Amino acid sequence: IAFTFLKTVGLLSRILLGLEVAGAEEISKIKRPFLVCPNHQSYLDPFIVSGAYPYDVMKNTFSDGAIEYFQSGFMQSVARLINVIPIDPDTQLLKAIKASATGLKHGKVLNIFPEGERTFDGDLNEFKKGAAILATELDLPIVPVALDGLYKVWARSSNKISLAKVKVRFGKPFYPKEIVDASMDDEAKYQPVTAHLSQPIQTILDEMRKPKPKNGECVWEGV
């Protein structure tokens, strides 16, 4: 049911929002468990990202979600449908990390938004270190994902949904051990992993936002 729902969301997004997805084949090449880390632009993000997954990945995916959004009976049903664990990020951070670690140790795929909150204007917020902690301590790969346009579809400051072009691009996975020195202290290890995660997402966003040249027009770098 969830797979059908997410694929329907993806189809409607292609029709109404001109959704473009690139690089999703990367996640089919990785052996579970692993983390998928997109930037966060709207409430629609997890549906758009998960809608790009093949069935085997989707059925083994789970997410942490802020409990404030899952208070009603309907939203609790949605949480169960798409495997969201409602967590209070202010008072249950340790619980969230433990719950995520348990799922990963059982071979699942974790969708986690490192910013922890939606952007107002499409720019990246500061990344939190939760994803880096999990990936570093469990020695798991991270797949960076760049989303763009969703902050225009459902802005953080608005309850109105608008039509806008949406793009999703999956980046190359990496292991924290490729970034950090094993002799580093824990806190020292998490920072470079977090920075390395944000860098490709920002690079992909910049690339996706470059204006396309008009027919017959040449665009030279630096001009």
C-alpha positions as protocol buffer text, in pm:
chain_id: "A"
residue {
  index: 1
  type: ILE
  ca { x: 0 y: 0 z: 0 }
}
residue {
  index: 2
  type: ALA
  ca { x: 278 y: 242 z: 94 }
}
residue {
  index: 3
  type: PHE
  ca { x: 471 y: 167 z: -224 }
}
residue {
  index: 4
  type: THR
  ca { x: 162 y: 232 z: -439 }
}
residue {
  index: 5
  type: PHE
  ca { x: 91 y: 553 z: -247 }
}
residue {
  index: 6
  type: LEU
  ca { x: 446 y: 684 z: -286 }
}
residue {
  index: 7
  type: LYS
  ca { x: 465 y: 596 z: -656 }
}
residue {
  index: 8
  type: THR
  ca { x: 132 y: 775 z: -705 }
}
residue {
  index: 9
  type: VAL
  ca { x: 274 y: 1082 z: -531 }
}
residue {
  index: 10
  type: GLY
  ca { x: 577 y: 1059 z: -760 }
}
residue {
  index: 11
  type: LEU
  ca { x: 361 y: 1033 z: -1072 }
}
residue {
  index: 12
  type: LEU
  ca { x: 144 y: 1329 z: -970 }
}
residue {
  index: 13
  type: SER
  ca { x: 459 y: 1528 z: -892 }
}
residue {
  index: 14
  type: ARG
  ca { x: 596 y: 1460 z: -1239 }
}
residue {
  index: 15
  type: ILE
  ca { x: 269 y: 1578 z: -1394 }
}
residue {
  index: 16
  type: LEU
  ca { x: 199 y: 1880 z: -1173 }
}
residue {
  index: 17
  type: LEU
  ca { x: 548 y: 1986 z: -1062 }
}
residue {
  index: 18
  type: GLY
  ca { x: 761 y: 1868 z: -1353 }
}
residue {
  index: 19
  type: LEU
  ca { x: 952 y: 1651 z: -1107 }
}
residue {
  index: 20
  type: GLU
  ca { x: 1297 y: 1545 z: -1229 }
}
residue {
  index: 21
  type: VAL
  ca { x: 1486 y: 1270 z: -1046 }
}
residue {
  index: 22
  type: ALA
  ca { x: 1849 y: 1184 z: -1123 }
}
residue {
  index: 23
  type: GLY
  ca { x: 2095 y: 940 z: -970 }
}
residue {
  index: 24
  type: ALA
  ca { x: 1838 y: 723 z: -791 }
}
residue {
  index: 25
  type: GLU
  ca { x: 2013 y: 417 z: -932 }
}
residue {
  index: 26
  type: GLU
  ca { x: 2292 y: 481 z: -679 }
}
residue {
  index: 27
  type: ILE
  ca { x: 2086 y: 342 z: -393 }
}
residue {
  index: 28
  type: SER
  ca { x: 2024 y: 17 z: -579 }
}
residue {
  index: 29
  type: LYS
  ca { x: 2400 y: -45 z: -584 }
}
residue {
  index: 30
  type: ILE
  ca { x: 2445 y: -23 z: -207 }
}
residue {
  index: 31
  type: LYS
  ca { x: 2399 y: -311 z: 31 }
}
residue {
  index: 32
  type: ARG
  ca { x: 2173 y: -232 z: 325 }
}
residue {
  index: 33
  type: PRO
  ca { x: 2196 y: -82 z: 583 }
}
residue {
  index: 34
  type: PHE
  ca { x: 2277 y: 277 z: 489 }
}
residue {
  index: 35
  type: LEU
  ca { x: 2162 y: 635 z: 546 }
}
residue {
  index: 36
  type: VAL
  ca { x: 1994 y: 866 z: 295 }
}
residue {
  index: 37
  type: CYS
  ca { x: 2044 y: 1233 z: 385 }
}
residue {
  index: 38
  type: PRO
  ca { x: 1850 y: 1499 z: 188 }
}
residue {
  index: 39
  type: ASN
  ca { x: 1830 y: 1870 z: 255 }
}
residue {
  index: 40
  type: HIS
  ca { x: 1493 y: 1976 z: 400 }
}
residue {
  index: 41
  type: GLN
  ca { x: 1262 y: 2217 z: 217 }
}
residue {
  index: 42
  type: SER
  ca { x: 903 y: 2113 z: 295 }
}
residue {
  index: 43
  type: TYR
  ca { x: 670 y: 1857 z: 450 }
}
residue {
  index: 44
  type: LEU
  ca { x: 661 y: 1687 z: 110 }
}
residue {
  index: 45
  type: ASP
  ca { x: 1032 y: 1597 z: 110 }
}
residue {
  index: 46
  type: PRO
  ca { x: 1010 y: 1242 z: 254 }
}
residue {
  index: 47
  type: PHE
  ca { x: 732 y: 1146 z: 12 }
}
residue {
  index: 48
  type: ILE
  ca { x: 921 y: 1279 z: -290 }
}
residue {
  index: 49
  type: VAL
  ca { x: 1249 y: 1111 z: -190 }
}
residue {
  index: 50
  type: SER
  ca { x: 1095 y: 777 z: -93 }
}
residue {
  index: 51
  type: GLY
  ca { x: 884 y: 779 z: -409 }
}
residue {
  index: 52
  type: ALA
  ca { x: 1207 y: 745 z: -610 }
}
residue {
  index: 53
  type: TYR
  ca { x: 1306 y: 422 z: -432 }
}
residue {
  index: 54
  type: PRO
  ca { x: 1272 y: 74 z: -581 }
}
residue {
  index: 55
  type: TYR
  ca { x: 1039 y: -156 z: -390 }
}
residue {
  index: 56
  type: ASP
  ca { x: 1306 y: -343 z: -192 }
}
residue {
  index: 57
  type: VAL
  ca { x: 1458 y: -20 z: -61 }
}
residue {
  index: 58
  type: MET
  ca { x: 1124 y: 143 z: 13 }
}
residue {
  index: 59
  type: LYS
  ca { x: 988 y: -148 z: 217 }
}
residue {
  index: 60
  type: ASN
  ca { x: 1303 y: -144 z: 431 }
}
residue {
  index: 61
  type: THR
  ca { x: 1312 y: 233 z: 486 }
}
residue {
  index: 62
  type: PHE
  ca { x: 1223 y: 416 z: 806 }
}
residue {
  index: 63
  type: SER
  ca { x: 1248 y: 775 z: 928 }
}
residue {
  index: 64
  type: ASP
  ca { x: 1245 y: 978 z: 1247 }
}
residue {
  index: 65
  type: GLY
  ca { x: 980 y: 1251 z: 1255 }
}
residue {
  index: 66
  type: ALA
  ca { x: 903 y: 1537 z: 1496 }
}
residue {
  index: 67
  type: ILE
  ca { x: 625 y: 1415 z: 1723 }
}
residue {
  index: 68
  type: GLU
  ca { x: 438 y: 1747 z: 1696 }
}
residue {
  index: 69
  type: TYR
  ca { x: 334 y: 1655 z: 1342 }
}
residue {
  index: 70
  type: PHE
  ca { x: 191 y: 1316 z: 1439 }
}
residue {
  index: 71
  type: GLN
  ca { x: -56 y: 1397 z: 1714 }
}
residue {
  index: 72
  type: SER
  ca { x: -383 y: 1322 z: 1532 }
}
residue {
  index: 73
  type: GLY
  ca { x: -512 y: 973 z: 1462 }
}
residue {
  index: 74
  type: PHE
  ca { x: -482 y: 1035 z: 1087 }
}
residue {
  index: 75
  type: MET
  ca { x: -118 y: 1143 z: 1108 }
}
residue {
  index: 76
  type: GLN
  ca { x: -37 y: 849 z: 1335 }
}
residue {
  index: 77
  type: SER
  ca { x: -179 y: 623 z: 1062 }
}
residue {
  index: 78
  type: VAL
  ca { x: 39 y: 801 z: 805 }
}
residue {
  index: 79
  type: ALA
  ca { x: 342 y: 748 z: 1031 }
}
residue {
  index: 80
  type: ARG
  ca { x: 274 y: 375 z: 1048 }
}
residue {
  index: 81
  type: LEU
  ca { x: 215 y: 357 z: 672 }
}
residue {
  index: 82
  type: ILE
  ca { x: 552 y: 512 z: 582 }
}
residue {
  index: 83
  type: ASN
  ca { x: 750 y: 380 z: 883 }
}
residue {
  index: 84
  type: VAL
  ca { x: 803 y: 707 z: 1070 }
}
residue {
  index: 85
  type: ILE
  ca { x: 910 y: 697 z: 1435 }
}
residue {
  index: 86
  type: PRO
  ca { x: 764 y: 1008 z: 1609 }
}
residue {
  index: 87
  type: ILE
  ca { x: 1030 y: 1164 z: 1833 }
}
residue {
  index: 88
  type: ASP
  ca { x: 1056 y: 1487 z: 2033 }
}
residue {
  index: 89
  type: PRO
  ca { x: 1394 y: 1617 z: 1908 }
}
residue {
  index: 90
  type: ASP
  ca { x: 1430 y: 1852 z: 2205 }
}
residue {
  index: 91
  type: THR
  ca { x: 1381 y: 1599 z: 2484 }
}
residue {
  index: 92
  type: GLN
  ca { x: 1430 y: 1261 z: 2316 }
}
residue {
  index: 93
  type: LEU
  ca { x: 1744 y: 1308 z: 2107 }
}
residue {
  index: 94
  type: LEU
  ca { x: 1919 y: 1009 z: 2267 }
}
residue {
  index: 95
  type: LYS
  ca { x: 1606 y: 800 z: 2217 }
}
residue {
  index: 96
  type: ALA
  ca { x: 1597 y: 901 z: 1851 }
}
residue {
  index: 97
  type: ILE
  ca { x: 1961 y: 802 z: 1798 }
}
residue {
  index: 98
  type: LYS
  ca { x: 1907 y: 468 z: 1975 }
}
residue {
  index: 99
  type: ALA
  ca { x: 1592 y: 394 z: 1773 }
}
residue {
  index: 100
  type: SER
  ca { x: 1769 y: 482 z: 1450 }
}
residue {
  index: 101
  type: ALA
  ca { x: 2070 y: 268 z: 1542 }
}
residue {
  index: 102
  type: THR
  ca { x: 1843 y: -28 z: 1617 }
}
residue {
  index: 103
  type: GLY
  ca { x: 1676 y: -3 z: 1278 }
}
residue {
  index: 104
  type: LEU
  ca { x: 2010 y: 25 z: 1099 }
}
residue {
  index: 105
  type: LYS
  ca { x: 2152 y: -274 z: 1287 }
}
residue {
  index: 106
  type: HIS
  ca { x: 1856 y: -474 z: 1154 }
}
residue {
  index: 107
  type: GLY
  ca { x: 1953 y: -395 z: 796 }
}
residue {
  index: 108
  type: LYS
  ca { x: 1715 y: -106 z: 733 }
}
residue {
  index: 109
  type: VAL
  ca { x: 1760 y: 220 z: 541 }
}
residue {
  index: 110
  type: LEU
  ca { x: 1730 y: 543 z: 738 }
}
residue {
  index: 111
  type: ASN
  ca { x: 1596 y: 863 z: 584 }
}
residue {
  index: 112
  type: ILE
  ca { x: 1734 y: 1145 z: 797 }
}
residue {
  index: 113
  type: PHE
  ca { x: 1732 y: 1520 z: 731 }
}
residue {
  index: 114
  type: PRO
  ca { x: 2058 y: 1659 z: 876 }
}
residue {
  index: 115
  type: GLU
  ca { x: 1929 y: 2017 z: 892 }
}
residue {
  index: 116
  type: GLY
  ca { x: 1660 y: 1909 z: 1139 }
}
residue {
  index: 117
  type: GLU
  ca { x: 1422 y: 2178 z: 1016 }
}
residue {
  index: 118
  type: ARG
  ca { x: 1282 y: 2313 z: 690 }
}
residue {
  index: 119
  type: THR
  ca { x: 1447 y: 2601 z: 511 }
}
residue {
  index: 120
  type: PHE
  ca { x: 1266 y: 2932 z: 464 }
}
residue {
  index: 121
  type: ASP
  ca { x: 1430 y: 3034 z: 137 }
}
residue {
  index: 122
  type: GLY
  ca { x: 1592 y: 2726 z: -17 }
}
residue {
  index: 123
  type: ASP
  ca { x: 1936 y: 2791 z: 135 }
}
residue {
  index: 124
  type: LEU
  ca { x: 2090 y: 2517 z: 346 }
}
residue {
  index: 125
  type: ASN
  ca { x: 2056 y: 2546 z: 723 }
}
residue {
  index: 126
  type: GLU
  ca { x: 2339 y: 2432 z: 949 }
}
residue {
  index: 127
  type: PHE
  ca { x: 2367 y: 2053 z: 951 }
}
residue {
  index: 128
  type: LYS
  ca { x: 2330 y: 1872 z: 1282 }
}
residue {
  index: 129
  type: LYS
  ca { x: 2559 y: 1580 z: 1366 }
}
residue {
  index: 130
  type: GLY
  ca { x: 2305 y: 1299 z: 1419 }
}
residue {
  index: 131
  type: ALA
  ca { x: 2363 y: 1140 z: 1079 }
}
residue {
  index: 132
  type: ALA
  ca { x: 2740 y: 1166 z: 1123 }
}
residue {
  index: 133
  type: ILE
  ca { x: 2722 y: 997 z: 1464 }
}
residue {
  index: 134
  type: LEU
  ca { x: 2519 y: 704 z: 1333 }
}
residue {
  index: 135
  type: ALA
  ca { x: 2720 y: 652 z: 1016 }
}
residue {
  index: 136
  type: THR
  ca { x: 3057 y: 688 z: 1192 }
}
residue {
  index: 137
  type: GLU
  ca { x: 2981 y: 464 z: 1489 }
}
residue {
  index: 138
  type: LEU
  ca { x: 2811 y: 194 z: 1280 }
}
residue {
  index: 139
  type: ASP
  ca { x: 3053 y: 226 z: 985 }
}
residue {
  index: 140
  type: LEU
  ca { x: 2775 y: 279 z: 729 }
}
residue {
  index: 141
  type: PRO
  ca { x: 2761 y: 468 z: 400 }
}
residue {
  index: 142
  type: ILE
  ca { x: 2574 y: 795 z: 359 }
}
residue {
  index: 143
  type: VAL
  ca { x: 2393 y: 892 z: 39 }
}
residue {
  index: 144
  type: PRO
  ca { x: 2364 y: 1273 z: 6 }
}
residue {
  index: 145
  type: VAL
  ca { x: 2050 y: 1395 z: -173 }
}
residue {
  index: 146
  type: ALA
  ca { x: 1975 y: 1745 z: -302 }
}
residue {
  index: 147
  type: LEU
  ca { x: 1614 y: 1863 z: -329 }
}
residue {
  index: 148
  type: ASP
  ca { x: 1518 y: 2190 z: -490 }
}
residue {
  index: 149
  type: GLY
  ca { x: 1192 y: 2369 z: -560 }
}
residue {
  index: 150
  type: LEU
  ca { x: 987 y: 2215 z: -279 }
}
residue {
  index: 151
  type: TYR
  ca { x: 1029 y: 2524 z: -61 }
}
residue {
  index: 152
  type: LYS
  ca { x: 833 y: 2706 z: -333 }
}
residue {
  index: 153
  type: VAL
  ca { x: 566 y: 2435 z: -349 }
}
residue {
  index: 154
  type: TRP
  ca { x: 495 y: 2436 z: 25 }
}
residue {
  index: 155
  type: ALA
  ca { x: 680 y: 2719 z: 194 }
}
residue {
  index: 156
  type: ARG
  ca { x: 763 y: 2692 z: 561 }
}
residue {
  index: 157
  type: SER
  ca { x: 587 y: 3022 z: 630 }
}
residue {
  index: 158
  type: SER
  ca { x: 269 y: 2925 z: 441 }
}
residue {
  index: 159
  type: ASN
  ca { x: -17 y: 2675 z: 453 }
}
residue {
  index: 160
  type: LYS
  ca { x: -72 y: 2720 z: 80 }
}
residue {
  index: 161
  type: ILE
  ca { x: 52 y: 2470 z: -178 }
}
residue {
  index: 162
  type: SER
  ca { x: 171 y: 2618 z: -508 }
}
residue {
  index: 163
  type: LEU
  ca { x: 302 y: 2471 z: -833 }
}
residue {
  index: 164
  type: ALA
  ca { x: 675 y: 2498 z: -897 }
}
residue {
  index: 165
  type: LYS
  ca { x: 948 y: 2299 z: -1069 }
}
residue {
  index: 166
  type: VAL
  ca { x: 1098 y: 2030 z: -843 }
}
residue {
  index: 167
  type: LYS
  ca { x: 1431 y: 1853 z: -886 }
}
residue {
  index: 168
  type: VAL
  ca { x: 1588 y: 1566 z: -691 }
}
residue {
  index: 169
  type: ARG
  ca { x: 1940 y: 1441 z: -740 }
}
residue {
  index: 170
  type: PHE
  ca { x: 2106 y: 1155 z: -551 }
}
residue {
  index: 171
  type: GLY
  ca { x: 2478 y: 1200 z: -493 }
}
residue {
  index: 172
  type: LYS
  ca { x: 2758 y: 949 z: -461 }
}
residue {
  index: 173
  type: PRO
  ca { x: 2762 y: 753 z: -133 }
}
residue {
  index: 174
  type: PHE
  ca { x: 3060 y: 781 z: 100 }
}
residue {
  index: 175
  type: TYR
  ca { x: 3183 y: 619 z: 421 }
}
residue {
  index: 176
  type: PRO
  ca { x: 3287 y: 831 z: 721 }
}
residue {
  index: 177
  type: LYS
  ca { x: 3607 y: 626 z: 744 }
}
residue {
  index: 178
  type: GLU
  ca { x: 3708 y: 781 z: 411 }
}
residue {
  index: 179
  type: ILE
  ca { x: 3696 y: 1122 z: 578 }
}
residue {
  index: 180
  type: VAL
  ca { x: 3818 y: 1083 z: 935 }
}
residue {
  index: 181
  type: ASP
  ca { x: 4125 y: 951 z: 1110 }
}
residue {
  index: 182
  type: ALA
  ca { x: 4050 y: 659 z: 1343 }
}
residue {
  index: 183
  type: SER
  ca { x: 4268 y: 820 z: 1611 }
}
residue {
  index: 184
  type: MET
  ca { x: 4041 y: 1127 z: 1636 }
}
residue {
  index: 185
  type: ASP
  ca { x: 3816 y: 1184 z: 1937 }
}
residue {
  index: 186
  type: ASP
  ca { x: 3442 y: 1131 z: 1882 }
}
residue {
  index: 187
  type: GLU
  ca { x: 3347 y: 1498 z: 1864 }
}
residue {
  index: 188
  type: ALA
  ca { x: 3640 y: 1567 z: 1633 }
}
residue {
  index: 189
  type: LYS
  ca { x: 3527 y: 1287 z: 1400 }
}
residue {
  index: 190
  type: TYR
  ca { x: 3168 y: 1399 z: 1359 }
}
residue {
  index: 191
  type: GLN
  ca { x: 3240 y: 1753 z: 1241 }
}
residue {
  index: 192
  type: PRO
  ca { x: 3432 y: 1666 z: 920 }
}
residue {
  index: 193
  type: VAL
  ca { x: 3174 y: 1399 z: 831 }
}
residue {
  index: 194
  type: THR
  ca { x: 2895 y: 1653 z: 872 }
}
residue {
  index: 195
  type: ALA
  ca { x: 3086 y: 1907 z: 662 }
}
residue {
  index: 196
  type: HIS
  ca { x: 3160 y: 1646 z: 394 }
}
residue {
  index: 197
  type: LEU
  ca { x: 2788 y: 1564 z: 378 }
}
residue {
  index: 198
  type: SER
  ca { x: 2675 y: 1924 z: 330 }
}
residue {
  index: 199
  type: GLN
  ca { x: 2935 y: 2004 z: 62 }
}
residue {
  index: 200
  type: PRO
  ca { x: 2805 y: 1777 z: -220 }
}
residue {
  index: 201
  type: ILE
  ca { x: 2446 y: 1876 z: -147 }
}
residue {
  index: 202
  type: GLN
  ca { x: 2539 y: 2243 z: -184 }
}
residue {
  index: 203
  type: THR
  ca { x: 2737 y: 2169 z: -500 }
}
residue {
  index: 204
  type: ILE
  ca { x: 2446 y: 1980 z: -656 }
}
residue {
  index: 205
  type: LEU
  ca { x: 2203 y: 2258 z: -561 }
}
residue {
  index: 206
  type: ASP
  ca { x: 2429 y: 2512 z: -730 }
}
residue {
  index: 207
  type: GLU
  ca { x: 2444 y: 2298 z: -1043 }
}
residue {
  index: 208
  type: MET
  ca { x: 2068 y: 2246 z: -1053 }
}
residue {
  index: 209
  type: ARG
  ca { x: 2007 y: 2619 z: -1020 }
}
residue {
  index: 210
  type: LYS
  ca { x: 2232 y: 2722 z: -1306 }
}
residue {
  index: 211
  type: PRO
  ca { x: 2024 y: 2877 z: -1586 }
}
residue {
  index: 212
  type: LYS
  ca { x: 2005 y: 2661 z: -1895 }
}
residue {
  index: 213
  type: PRO
  ca { x: 2152 y: 2821 z: -2208 }
}
residue {
  index: 214
  type: LYS
  ca { x: 1905 y: 2921 z: -2474 }
}
residue {
  index: 215
  type: ASN
  ca { x: 1911 y: 2747 z: -2809 }
}
residue {
  index: 216
  type: GLY
  ca { x: 2231 y: 2827 z: -2991 }
}
residue {
  index: 217
  type: GLU
  ca { x: 2377 y: 3012 z: -2693 }
}
residue {
  index: 218
  type: CYS
  ca { x: 2720 y: 2918 z: -2549 }
}
residue {
  index: 219
  type: VAL
  ca { x: 2780 y: 2956 z: -2178 }
}
residue {
  index: 220
  type: TRP
  ca { x: 3144 y: 2982 z: -2067 }
}
residue {
  index: 221
  type: GLU
  ca { x: 3250 y: 2915 z: -1709 }
}
residue {
  index: 222
  type: GLY
  ca { x: 3358 y: 3232 z: -1534 }
}
residue {
  index: 223
  type: VAL
  ca { x: 3183 y: 3462 z: -1782 }
}
